[in-house]
Amino acid sequence: MPDDAQPPALDRPSAGRIYDYLLGGTNNYAIDREFADKQLAVAPGIRESARANRAFLGRAVRYAIDLGIRQFIDIGSGLPTQGNVHEIADEAAPGEAKVVYLDNEPVALAHAQILLEDTADPERHRAIAADYFDGPELWRKVMDEGIIDQRQPICLLAVALLHFMPPEQQPERPLAYYRSRLVPGSALVISHGSLDSAGRERQDSFKKVADNYAKQATHRGALRDRGEIAELFGDFEIVEPGVVWVDEWRPSSPVQGDPSLTGILGAVGRH
């Protein structure tokens, strides 16, 4: 567990470590907790949003397992916390799933590798350094690990990732490349911050949080609407119930309250 006195290099809050803190994890520093607490004062619902997003990830992984998919590539996986992809997949299909985690933050990668040493099968689970925008280079690194067979269906995950990429970075371009590498039978999982249909007060609070991330943390933010998120799937078929608030995506029990309060839309596409 990190000390409160963070290393000198950690001079800004990290989106991955903030997310870990919101989920109740321990892989975070004082600088991350202080930033997160200030955002909670502005938008108290962001902790529930993080938990709802993580639950959506779990349901999407189990859905992919039900489709027969046994290979997972998690881009921008962040810090290991509750409900990691390999743990969910192994619960659903013991000993069968292969998972490669990718992140561009050295601290996130180091903690992921430590977690895998303790909880994973090195023959089936890996964590490597790569940046989402690396495109072909990222894909080469994944294939060089020797555990993913690109001739077989893959579930590609970009969960709570793309809303840290403003439009001028054109995140849709590398995503189109990754989609092109997936064979029929594969799946794409996306969740994304959104203010679609939100009231003015909530729009203002979430926009303020996004501005704070851009100014103070390691990532800038960009909220997209339902249509813009649907476009990220390209020619993949978005399965029912479509692009919905994450609590609404194939819930295991009836949704309580207003699902839009999470501020996160999610969907799964099939090739």
N, C-alpha and C positions, 0 to 999 in steps of 0.2 A: 504494500500500500504506500503511495507517495507520501512524503513528509509535507507538512504545511509550508515549510520553507522550500519553495520550488527552485530547481536549478536556474542559474542565471539566464540560460537560453530561453526559458519559458517566460518571456516578458509580456505575452498576450494570452488572454483566455483562448482555449481551444474548443472548437465546436464539438469535437468528439468527446472530450472530457466533460464539457458542460452537459451533454446528452447523458453520459454515464452518471453524473451527479443527479440529474433529474429523475433517472430511473432507480436511484437509491444505491448506485454502485460506489466503489471505493477507489477507483482508478482516476482520481482527480486531485487538483491542488487548490490551495486557498484562493489563488487568483481566479480559478474557474468558479468556485463556489460563491465568491463575492459578486462576480458578474452575474451568475445565474440568479442569485437572490434579488439583485436589483431588477432583473427582467421579470421575476415573479411578482414583484411589487407593481409592475406596470401591467402585466398580463398574467394573473394568477393561474389561468388554465393551461399554461404551457407544460406543467408537470404531468397533468392528465393527458395532454396531447402526446407527450413522449411515451407514456405507458400504452395509450391506445395504438400508437404506431407500432410499438414492439409486439403487441398482441396480433395486429394485422400481419406482421412478418411471419409470426408463427403459423397462422392459418394459411397463409399463402404457401409456405414451405410444405405443410401437410397436404395441401391441394396438389402441389406438384408431385409429391410422393404418390398420391392416389392416381395421378395420371400415368405413373410408371417411370417418372424421371428419377434418376439416381445421381445426377451430377449438378453441382451448384457452384456458381461463380458470384461472389458477393463483393461488388465494387464499392469502395468507400465504406467498408465494414465498420470502421471506427474501433473504439475500445471494446474489449470483451465485457459483456455484462449479462444480465439475466436473459435466458432464451436465445442462445446463439444458434446459428443455422445448423451446425453439425450436431448439436445436442437435440434439437427438434427433429431433424431428419433421422437420427439414430433411434429416437424413441418410436418413430413411425415405421422405420425399416431397419431394424438392428443389423449393424455390420455391413450395410450395403451402400450407403451414400458416400460420395466423394465431394469434398468441399475445398475450394480455394478462396481465401479471404485476401482482399487487396486494399491497401490504404497508403496514402502518401505522407502520413505523419509518423516520424520515427518512434515517438512514444507509443502511439497506438499499435504499431507493428511489434514493438518489443513486448508489450503486454499481451498481445494476441499470441505471440510465439510461446510465452511463458504459460499461458492458459492451455494451449494445445499440448504442451509437454505433460500437463497434469491430467487432461480430460479427453484427449483425442488419440486417434490411431495415426501415427505418422505415415503409414502407407496410404491413407485415404484423406487426410486433412492437412492443409498447408496454409501458412500466412506469409505473404510476400509483399515487397514494396513496389508500388506502381501508382501512377497518377491517372485518373480518369481520362485526361486529355492526351495520354500517350498513344491511344489508338492501336495501330498494328504492333507497336512495341509492347504494350500491355498484354495483348493477346499472345504474343510470342513468349513472354515471361510465364504466362499461365501454362501454355503448352509445354514449355521446357521443364516444368515440374514433373511431367510424365504421369499424372494421375487422371487428367481429363482427356477423354476421347472425343474430339470434335465431330466425329462421324456419328455419334450418338446424341440423343436429345439432352439439352442443358437447360437448367433454370438460371437465368441471369437476373440478379437482384441489384436494383438501384434504389434503395429504400432510404428515405430522408436524406437524399444526396443532392438532387438536381436543384433544389431550392436554394442551395448555396452558390449557384452559378448564374450570374446576370446574363441577360440576352446577348450582350456584346461578346460574350465568350462562346456563343453558339454551341451549347452543350448537345444540341440535337445532332450535330455532325459526328462526333465520336460514337454516340449511341446508335446512329444508323449503321456505322461500321460494325459495331458489335452484333447488332441484329443480323447483319448479312452473314456473319460467321455461324449462325445457329441453324441447324438442320430442322426439317419438319418434325413436329412433335415436341419442340422446345417451348419454353415459356419465358416471359419477361414480366418482372414484378417491379412496379414503381409506386412509391408514395411521395407526396409533394405538398408542401405548405400552400394554402390557398385562402383567399378571402371571398371566394365565390358565394354569393348570397348573404354575406355577413352584413350586420348592421353597422352604422357609422361609428358607434363607440368602439366596437370590437375591431373594426378596420383600423381605427386610429391607434389602438393599443398594440396590435400586431405589427403595424407599419413602424411604430416607434421601436419595437424590439428588433425588427429587421434592420433598421437604421443603426441601432446600437451594435449589432453583429458586424455590420460593414465598417463602422468606425473603430471599434475596440477589440474585436475578436479576430481569429485567424481567417474567417471566411465572410465574404459579402453575401447578401441574401437577395432573392428575387422570387416573389410570390406570383403564381400563375393561376389562370382560371381553368375551369373544367375542360373547355375546348382546347386550350394550349397543352394541357396534360395529355389529352387523348391523342393529339398530334404526335407526341413523343413515341407512340407505339407503331407509327408508320403503317405498314400493311399487315401487321399482326392483328388477329381478331381479338377484340377485347371481350372477355367472357362475362357472363352475367354475374353480378348485377351492374356491370359497367364501371364507370369512374364515379365512385361514391365516397362519402366520408368513411374513413377507415373503420369506424365502429359498425358501419352498415355492410361491410364486405363479408358476406357469408358468416354472420355471427353465430357463435355456439349457443347463445341464449338471446332472448328478446332485448333489443336496444333500449336502454333507459335514458330518458331525458332527450335533449337536443343534440343529435350527432354532429351538427355543424360546429359545435363549440370546440371540437378538437382542432379545427383549422387545418386539417390534413386530409387530402383526398388520396385514394388509393385504387389501384386496378391491377388486373393480371391479363396479359395478352398471350395468345397461343399462335404458333407458327404452323 
